[in-house]
């Protein structure tokens, strides 16, 4: 097939050969583009709010961070969708600040680096990411679902203390911190999110978090718990300041921890590019993946100069493409243009910064929880018949939770060590990567039988099935009504099921993936249907 458009049989306008190249009327283009903006807006404003709050910035300064995130997200989206030679996948992918780096950036701030330290780490780590994008298809095999699922789950779990702190009021020294009124306002916002998610309208359900924040803020305003007096302090429209937070500073430990985040981000974006290609029904090859990753990293390199952070594909918008069936990349590019305009309005950032923190806390419980749920969904794709995978998941998530459960755990360690491992995301990622290499790539020494932990979990998870539950409902005794043999006494199957590993214990070969360049050599590859049930880095339900 060539690149010329073919005329439709009904004599209508020409349609392109590639589905993503379809051009809609200008009104529809910007209408659908605005829907993409609304879908991801609650997620894109959360990272600057969290990092700015951890750094102790004023409301006006946090508003500047929010505006910068919108501006750079818009530029990154335009680059990704329209593309230039070597940069941009030319697919309908929305870009924005990733949740993956939030915990790490907060750890850098708390370690004394401040915003300049965060921006320096993002700059250098993104530059390294840009250099390795041509080769990333060769190393993605080291980031299978057992690794990415652990990291994404940990991202959501490590953000829950942020949601709880917001729900209590955000400022521990305030007299009403943790008051019933603050937590009640958070609970009301949470309830609004749940109720809106239940309504029959798919559009309202997808915008539930954004609508709940607006409604919760109006309620707080009526109760006298919202203060927008500072919204007018500053210009209504302005171009983002170049190095507005000062020149970036560079610390080795901060750069290393951010580099871990970049590797995870590259993995997630690769999965999203493959998935949106399947949804759009267009060809995705190594070249297109590399171009998409280069756009991600190039945008991330530029972002610190304007006060923003790492840019990544928004998976929930990939899901929106699947839901609406609108495959045009020009629609998403229009959404990027809208983000750029919003980023030129710092007054909007100040409005966002003035939203009462209990309202953000109530919405954050669902928002951050959806990230953890997405990670759990990814972990469901892991082959637990390989007993070592359970150990990888158990050890890595537990290791990542240590600095969350006990924030002073690494206080006696060197500063560089604390910066890296005080982030639960970095801790979990390092452990998951190392254990995956140890158990799934270095086969020497692996036992033929599972450990007691894996074996116990396997039997515990499989010994109660629907028939057992029916027995309990019938007479309260498992096997009492049907007299079925219990699992331990059941005769072994004459032939193993197709999905079971061979009887000799040799792992079944995984299908070869042309898009990831041999990623199937590992125990599992990056999920190919990732976006229908996507990985929300900055996700809204």
Order of alpha helices (4+ residues) and beta strands (2+ residues): alpha-alpha-beta-alpha-alpha-alpha-alpha-alpha-alpha-alpha-alpha-alpha-beta-alpha-alpha-alpha-alpha-alpha-alpha-alpha-alpha-alpha
